[in-house]
Amino acid sequence: MNREKLNINQAAEKIRDGTRAKPGGRRILITGKGGVGKTTLAAILACLYAEEGRKVLAIDQDPQQNLAWSLGYPPDQAGRLVPLSRNVEYIAEKTGAVPGQGWGQLFSLAPDVSDVFGRLGIRIRDNICLLVMGGVEKAGSGCLCPENALLESVIRAIPLRDDEVIILDTQAGLEHFGRSLAEGFSNAIVLAEPSFNALSVARDAARLARGLGIRTCSLVVNRVRDERDRQQALKVIGPSHPFDDVYFLPDDDLVRRTEPDVSPLIAVSSPYIDAVRRMILRIPGE
């Protein structure tokens, strides 16, 4: 695989329902509290956009590295993937510093990562490429600055053409906003369950996303069981909430039975998939 394969000159002529794919690339960041279903949604979005004929770059920034499994990558191979954040050879080559060797190292703050897709990207299927970035894990000693510099450079260097989609599946919580890994994304999808804690984190995430200049920030309330869950969520976020749109994804037992590989779900009609399809129609392009 080379980098050129990640770019497309034009979208497929038609998507499955017979209408033309909407123009405009999309950079979508998915964030939220741990365990709310971010990786499942990231995989479903990637598959649905690929179904439209778009080229999709899916980026896994979660230390658990489950996005490959969710996209249907063979489990025996997914378990052996080395994320970019732990690729010592690549980090040292690009930044000039060896991770974990302590403070005082001189390293490049803007490393050239133009070859990262060709060297480390994984072809999932014709229209989907996966880049496993991983999170910067806490260590007992040593400076994590080279890893931070590399990850941020990769995010900034990602190209985008018309009818391409970049989806970033972030780690749980809000730490990625502090390191500015979210800069450059035009859409933030903040995922939450209909609980006070999850929705409180979602509100904070929206505030930080706005501070980074992300234009569109949507709340997706996942695993909604009934109208009471909907009303509870709306009550918690309040009438003056910071979101451009609020979507509700139903609690769908088919999703639980299909996980971790949720890619087959796009071939069926289910309450969850139908709701995500409707949501995609409203996500704006660049």
C-alpha positions as CSV (number, residue, x, y, z in Angstrom):
1,M,0.0,0.0,0.0
2,N,1.2,3.5,-0.7
3,R,0.0,6.9,0.2
4,E,-1.5,7.6,-3.2
5,K,-4.0,4.7,-2.6
6,L,-5.5,6.7,0.3
7,N,-6.5,9.5,-2.0
8,I,-9.4,9.4,-4.5
9,N,-9.9,11.6,-7.6
10,Q,-13.7,11.3,-7.5
11,A,-16.4,9.6,-5.5
12,A,-18.2,6.5,-6.8
13,E,-20.9,7.4,-9.2
14,K,-23.7,6.3,-7.0
15,I,-24.3,4.9,-3.5
16,R,-26.4,1.9,-2.7
17,D,-29.8,3.6,-2.7
18,G,-29.1,5.1,-6.2
19,T,-28.4,8.7,-5.3
20,R,-25.1,10.5,-5.8
21,A,-22.8,10.8,-2.8
22,K,-22.8,14.2,-1.4
23,P,-19.6,16.2,-2.2
24,G,-17.2,17.5,0.5
25,G,-14.7,15.7,2.6
26,R,-15.3,15.2,6.3
27,R,-13.0,15.1,9.3
28,I,-14.9,13.6,12.2
29,L,-13.7,13.3,15.7
30,I,-15.5,10.9,18.1
31,T,-15.1,11.4,21.8
32,G,-16.8,10.8,25.1
33,K,-16.7,8.9,28.4
34,G,-15.2,5.4,28.4
35,G,-17.6,2.5,27.5
36,V,-20.3,4.6,25.7
37,G,-19.8,2.9,22.3
38,K,-17.3,5.2,20.5
39,T,-15.4,2.5,18.7
40,T,-18.6,0.8,17.5
41,L,-19.9,4.1,16.1
42,A,-16.5,4.9,14.5
43,A,-16.5,1.5,12.7
44,I,-20.1,1.8,11.6
45,L,-19.5,5.3,10.2
46,A,-16.4,4.2,8.4
47,C,-18.3,1.3,6.8
48,L,-21.3,3.4,5.8
49,Y,-19.2,6.1,4.3
50,A,-17.1,3.5,2.4
51,E,-20.4,2.0,1.2
52,E,-21.1,5.4,-0.4
53,G,-18.0,5.1,-2.5
54,R,-15.9,7.4,-0.3
55,K,-12.3,6.6,0.7
56,V,-12.1,6.4,4.5
57,L,-9.1,6.8,6.8
58,A,-10.0,5.5,10.2
59,I,-7.6,6.5,13.0
60,D,-7.5,4.6,16.3
61,Q,-6.1,6.8,19.1
62,D,-7.5,4.6,21.9
63,P,-4.9,2.6,23.8
64,Q,-7.2,-0.4,23.8
65,Q,-6.8,-0.6,19.9
66,N,-10.2,-2.2,19.3
67,L,-11.1,-0.4,16.1
68,A,-9.3,-2.9,13.9
69,W,-11.5,-5.7,15.4
70,S,-14.7,-3.6,15.0
71,L,-13.9,-3.0,11.3
72,G,-13.5,-6.8,10.7
73,Y,-9.7,-7.1,10.7
74,P,-8.7,-10.7,11.6
75,P,-8.4,-10.9,15.4
76,D,-5.1,-12.8,15.3
77,Q,-3.6,-10.1,13.2
78,A,-5.2,-7.2,15.1
79,G,-3.7,-8.4,18.3
80,R,-0.2,-8.1,16.9
81,L,-0.5,-4.5,15.6
82,V,2.1,-2.1,17.0
83,P,0.6,1.4,17.4
84,L,2.5,4.4,16.2
85,S,2.9,5.7,19.7
86,R,5.0,2.6,20.6
87,N,6.9,2.3,17.3
88,V,10.2,3.2,18.8
89,E,12.1,3.0,15.6
90,Y,9.8,5.3,13.7
91,I,9.5,7.8,16.5
92,A,13.3,8.0,16.9
93,E,13.7,8.3,13.1
94,K,11.3,11.1,12.8
95,T,11.8,13.1,16.0
96,G,15.5,12.4,16.6
97,A,14.8,11.2,20.2
98,V,14.4,7.7,21.6
99,P,11.2,7.4,23.7
100,G,11.7,6.8,27.4
101,Q,15.4,7.9,27.6
102,G,14.6,10.7,30.0
103,W,14.5,14.5,30.0
104,G,16.9,16.8,28.2
105,Q,16.6,15.2,24.8
106,L,16.6,17.4,21.7
107,F,13.9,16.4,19.3
108,S,12.0,17.8,16.4
109,L,8.7,19.5,17.2
110,A,7.5,19.2,13.6
111,P,8.7,15.9,12.3
112,D,8.1,14.9,8.6
113,V,5.5,12.2,8.7
114,S,4.5,12.3,5.0
115,D,5.3,8.6,4.7
116,V,3.3,7.4,7.7
117,F,0.3,6.1,5.8
118,G,2.4,4.2,3.3
119,R,4.6,2.6,6.0
120,L,2.2,2.0,8.8
121,G,-1.3,2.2,7.3
122,I,-3.4,-1.0,7.2
123,R,-5.7,-1.8,4.3
124,I,-9.0,-3.1,5.9
125,R,-10.8,-3.3,2.6
126,D,-10.8,-1.4,-0.7
127,N,-12.2,1.9,0.7
128,I,-11.0,1.8,4.3
129,C,-7.5,2.3,5.6
130,L,-6.7,2.1,9.3
131,L,-3.9,3.9,11.1
132,V,-3.4,2.7,14.7
133,M,-1.9,5.6,16.6
134,G,-2.5,4.4,20.1
135,G,-2.6,6.7,23.1
136,V,0.4,8.0,25.0
137,E,0.4,5.8,28.0
138,K,1.7,7.0,31.4
139,A,5.2,5.7,32.2
140,G,7.1,5.5,35.4
141,S,9.9,7.6,34.0
142,G,11.0,9.4,30.9
143,C,9.7,12.2,28.8
144,L,6.8,11.5,26.5
145,C,7.3,14.6,24.4
146,P,8.7,12.8,21.3
147,E,5.6,10.7,21.1
148,N,3.3,13.7,21.6
149,A,5.1,15.6,18.9
150,L,4.8,12.7,16.5
151,L,1.1,12.1,17.1
152,E,0.2,15.8,16.7
153,S,2.2,16.0,13.5
154,V,0.4,13.0,12.0
155,I,-3.0,14.6,12.8
156,R,-1.9,17.9,11.2
157,A,-0.5,16.2,8.1
158,I,-3.5,14.1,7.2
159,P,-4.6,15.1,3.7
160,L,-8.2,15.5,2.7
161,R,-9.8,15.5,-0.7
162,D,-13.4,15.9,-1.8
163,D,-15.5,12.8,-0.8
164,E,-12.9,11.5,1.6
165,V,-13.6,10.9,5.2
166,I,-11.2,10.9,8.2
167,I,-12.6,9.4,11.4
168,L,-10.6,9.7,14.7
169,D,-11.7,7.3,17.4
170,T,-10.2,9.0,20.5
171,Q,-9.3,7.6,23.9
172,A,-11.8,7.9,26.7
173,G,-12.1,11.3,28.5
174,L,-10.8,14.7,27.5
175,E,-7.0,14.3,27.5
176,H,-6.7,14.5,23.7
177,F,-8.1,18.0,23.7
178,G,-5.4,19.1,26.1
179,R,-2.7,17.9,23.7
180,S,-4.5,19.5,20.8
181,L,-4.7,16.3,18.9
182,A,-8.2,17.4,17.9
183,E,-7.1,20.5,16.0
184,G,-8.0,20.5,12.3
185,F,-11.2,18.5,12.7
186,S,-14.4,20.1,11.5
187,N,-16.9,17.8,13.1
188,A,-16.9,16.5,16.7
189,I,-19.3,13.8,17.7
190,V,-19.6,13.6,21.4
191,L,-21.0,10.2,22.5
192,A,-22.8,9.6,25.8
193,E,-25.2,7.3,27.4
194,P,-28.4,8.8,29.0
195,S,-26.7,9.1,32.4
196,F,-25.8,12.2,34.3
197,N,-22.1,11.4,34.4
198,A,-21.7,10.6,30.7
199,L,-23.7,13.7,29.7
200,S,-21.7,15.9,32.0
201,V,-18.5,14.7,30.3
202,A,-20.1,15.4,27.0
203,R,-20.9,19.0,27.8
204,D,-17.2,19.5,28.8
205,A,-16.0,17.9,25.6
206,A,-18.2,20.2,23.6
207,R,-16.8,23.3,25.3
208,L,-13.2,22.1,24.6
209,A,-14.1,21.3,21.0
210,R,-15.4,24.8,20.5
211,G,-12.2,26.2,22.0
212,L,-10.2,24.3,19.3
213,G,-12.3,25.8,16.6
214,I,-14.3,22.7,15.7
215,R,-17.2,24.1,13.7
216,T,-19.9,21.5,14.3
217,C,-20.3,19.7,17.6
218,S,-23.0,17.1,17.9
219,L,-24.3,15.0,20.8
220,V,-25.1,11.4,20.2
221,V,-27.0,9.8,23.1
222,N,-26.4,6.0,22.7
223,R,-28.3,3.0,24.1
224,V,-31.6,4.9,24.5
225,R,-34.2,2.5,25.7
226,D,-37.4,4.6,25.7
227,E,-38.8,8.0,25.7
228,R,-37.9,8.4,29.4
229,D,-34.2,8.1,28.5
230,R,-34.6,10.7,25.8
231,Q,-36.3,13.2,28.1
232,Q,-33.8,12.5,30.9
233,A,-30.9,13.3,28.5
234,L,-32.5,16.5,27.3
235,K,-33.1,17.5,30.9
236,V,-29.4,17.0,31.9
237,I,-27.9,18.9,29.0
238,G,-30.5,21.7,29.4
239,P,-32.2,24.0,26.9
240,S,-29.1,26.1,26.3
241,H,-26.8,23.1,25.6
242,P,-23.7,23.7,23.5
243,F,-24.5,21.2,20.7
244,D,-25.5,21.9,17.1
245,D,-27.5,18.7,16.9
246,V,-28.6,16.0,19.3
247,Y,-29.1,12.5,18.0
248,F,-30.5,9.4,19.8
249,L,-29.3,5.9,19.0
250,P,-31.5,3.1,20.3
251,D,-30.4,0.3,22.6
252,D,-30.2,-2.4,19.9
253,D,-29.5,-6.0,21.0
254,L,-28.3,-6.8,17.5
255,V,-25.3,-4.6,18.1
256,R,-24.3,-6.4,21.3
257,R,-24.7,-9.8,19.6
258,T,-22.5,-8.8,16.7
259,E,-19.6,-7.1,18.5
260,P,-16.7,-6.8,18.3
261,D,-16.8,-7.0,14.5
262,V,-19.8,-4.8,13.7
263,S,-19.0,-4.4,9.9
264,P,-21.7,-6.9,8.9
265,L,-24.4,-4.7,10.5
266,I,-24.4,-2.3,7.5
267,A,-25.9,-5.0,5.4
268,V,-29.0,-5.3,7.6
269,S,-31.7,-3.0,8.7
270,S,-31.8,-2.5,12.5
271,P,-32.9,0.4,14.7
272,Y,-29.3,1.4,15.4
273,I,-28.1,1.2,11.8
274,D,-31.2,3.1,10.5
275,A,-30.6,5.8,13.1
276,V,-26.9,6.2,12.1
277,R,-27.8,6.3,8.4
278,R,-30.2,9.2,9.2
279,M,-27.5,11.0,11.2
280,I,-24.9,10.7,8.4
281,L,-27.2,12.7,6.1
282,R,-26.9,15.7,8.4
283,I,-23.1,15.7,9.1
284,P,-21.7,18.6,7.1
285,G,-18.8,18.5,4.7
286,E,-15.8,20.8,4.6
